[in-house]
Amino acid sequence: MTARTRAVTIRGTRYDVVLDKPTSIRLGRIRQSRTAPEQAVAQALRRLDLTYRRRNHGLPGSPDFANRRAAWAAFVHGCYWHRHSGCIKATTPTRNRDFWLAKFDDNRRRDRKAVRVLRKLGFSVVVVWECECADPARLERRLAKLGERRK
């Protein structure tokens, strides 16, 4: 097995990232849309009779679900990629540790900015964590806050 190195720049700092075949394959299998947590949120929104659009590229941060007329947005964050505090899934790889810490820090900074901008635009915003999707009742209670606005 041969590993190759690729230069990646994050916030002006250059990192040499080691890419080995198994890691590349494993990361390539990670879905980016229609994930199980997203599907759980979609089902909960339908049960709450909240209409939505997916993949809202025209809104800051491209929320996973949004209703522009009712002015709400929901992000579904993976605990690993978005660093859910205190969650067992929010681990940090030991290889290329500095690169990953910088990447995770950028992800969190970008997430905070998107929520802040949406709220300034008058949107209600809910961030749903991957691990919260295992409990449908709790998930519905969190998302019900979005529907309260339209009443």
Secondary structure as UniProt FT lines:
FT   STRAND          3..10
FT   TURN            11..12
FT   STRAND          13..20
FT   HELIX           21..28
FT   HELIX           36..47
FT   TURN            48..49
FT   STRAND          53..54
FT   TURN            57..58
FT   TURN            60..61
FT   STRAND          65..67
FT   TURN            68..71
FT   STRAND          72..77
FT   HELIX           79..82
FT   TURN            85..86
FT   TURN            88..89
FT   TURN            95..96
FT   HELIX           97..120
FT   TURN            121..122
FT   STRAND          124..129
FT   HELIX           130..134
FT   HELIX           136..148
FT   TURN            149..150
//
